Amino acid sequence: MTEPRLIVEVRYGKLAGTKTVIDSGRGLRVGRTDLADLVIAHDMQMSGTHFELQWDGARCALRDLHSQSGTRLGGQAVEQGEVPHGGWIQAGETDFMVYVEGKTNPPVDFLEEDELAREQARVLAAEQALFSLRSLAGDKPLYAVLDMARDRRILALVREHVELHRSLYDGPQGETFEDVAPYLVGPMRRDSALLDRLVREGFGKRWGIYCTSDEKFVEVRRHFRRFLMVELDETGEQVYFRFYDPGVARVFWPTCNAAQRTELYGTLGDIFVEGKDLSLLRLPR
């Protein structure tokens, strides 16, 4: 069995969302200059080579490289230490989070007989949807907009995989609603382990929507951010628009005129939601 990789994520700042992957038996040096493997050039409080991580497939060892301002693990200054899954590292003015790829297993649910039948139907539908989404991801990059408020499991999954993920909210709003915000995730390819787990665990549970796009992550995120708030015709009130909820999308889409659909699609390829009958539904242009 292949040993899991280590994922190092820049949590805040200019490079927020950047992920670096460390294979088993390898290391990573972090610092401000090109002498580092992961370069945080804008952080003037970080040393040229600030700290180093070593990953053996089971344990992550941290070593401060005689930095000027020191390295903190879990808020405590350290010269060396072991970084746990979900560990928090501070160096200079930059925060990092460390995760073991695919670490957390799905929860085990004990179902009643009628619930078991529904779950078996959902699992079958999820496999069919996954087959279709894998095929799509083989032709174009696949993205998802996921509702973290739906299930705490979703955020754990995206943190433990290599694809980019970032809240659609910015600034104080993004920090306040970090655990319940809509997130853009991707791009996912045909062999994405994250795609497998999102669909197998979440399809039929209204975790989010999927779309294809040739645009870069930042452009897809910019597009979707335009629709976070809408104005009600009757009152002019600004309200949150949960377009990323498949149930909302299924009801809202038939009410849109051609111009509205064109605006919502923008430069995206296709948008897909789970149908009420657990089919994979493409929203028509």
KAHU-V539435 format. One record per backbone hydrogen bond with DSSP energy under -1.0 kcal/mol. CO is the residue of the C=O (numbers start at 1). NH is the residue of the N-H. If there is no record, write none. Layout:
co: {CO,CO}
nh: {NH,NH}
This chain:
co: {5,6,7,8,9,10,13,15,18,20,22,23,26,28,29,29,30,30,31,33,38,40,42,43,47,48,50,51,52,53,54,55,59,60,61,62,63,71,72,73,76,79,81,84,87,88,89,90,91,94,95,96,97,98,99,100,112,113,114,115,116,117,118,119,120,121,122,123,124,125,126,127,128,129,130,131,132,133,134,136,136,141,142,143,144,145,146,147,151,152,153,154,155,156,160,164,166,170,171,172,173,175,177,177,181,182,183,184,185,188,189,192,193,194,195,196,197,198,199,202,207,209,210,211,212,216,217,218,219,220,221,223,224,225,228,230,232,237,239,241,242,245,246,247,248,249,252,253,257,258,259,260,261,262,265,270,271,272,273,275,279,281}
nh: {101,22,99,20,97,17,16,18,10,8,6,26,55,53,37,38,50,51,40,36,31,43,44,46,32,33,65,30,63,28,61,25,56,83,54,81,52,78,90,76,73,64,62,87,98,74,96,72,94,91,11,89,9,86,7,103,116,117,118,119,120,121,122,123,124,125,126,127,128,129,130,131,132,133,134,135,136,137,138,139,140,213,188,211,185,209,183,150,154,156,157,158,159,160,102,186,184,174,175,176,177,178,180,181,148,168,146,166,144,142,192,196,197,198,199,200,201,202,203,205,147,145,272,143,269,220,221,222,223,224,225,226,227,228,241,239,236,232,230,243,245,249,250,251,252,253,255,256,261,262,263,264,265,266,268,212,283,210,281,278,275,273}
